[in-house]
Amino acid sequence: MLRIYLGRPGFGRLIARQSLYLATLALWLAGAAALAVSAARRSPAPLLSWLALGGAALAAMAVRKRSVRLAAHSALTWTMNGLGLLVGWFRVDPRTGREAAC
C-alpha cells in the first residue's frame, strides 16, 4: 500500500502508522552500525552504548506492559513486521523483473 501511495496525499499518514516498525528497524540498524564502529576502532564502547539504549527501551516497555515477556514479544513482533514492510516495499516480480503488484 505504501508504494501505491508514494507521492500522493495520505502517504504521510500511512507511514506514520508504521512508526513502531520503522523505529525498531532503525534501532537494529544502529546496532549494526555500532558493531561496525566497534570493530573498526577495536573498542567495545559503541556497542555497549547501543546495548544500553536497547536495554533501556526494553525496560521501559516492560514497565509499561508490566511484563518482560510481553515487552520482548512486542520487540520481536515489531521487528518481524518491519522486515515484512521492507520485503513488501522492495518486492520484485521474478517473471518481469519489475515491482510486484500488491
Secondary structure, 3 states (H helix, E strand, C coil): CHHHHCCCCCHHHHHHCCHHHHHHHHHHHHHHHHHHHHHHHCCCHHHHHHHHHHHHHHHHHHHHHCCHHHHHHHHHHHHHHHHHHHHHHHCECCCCCCECCC
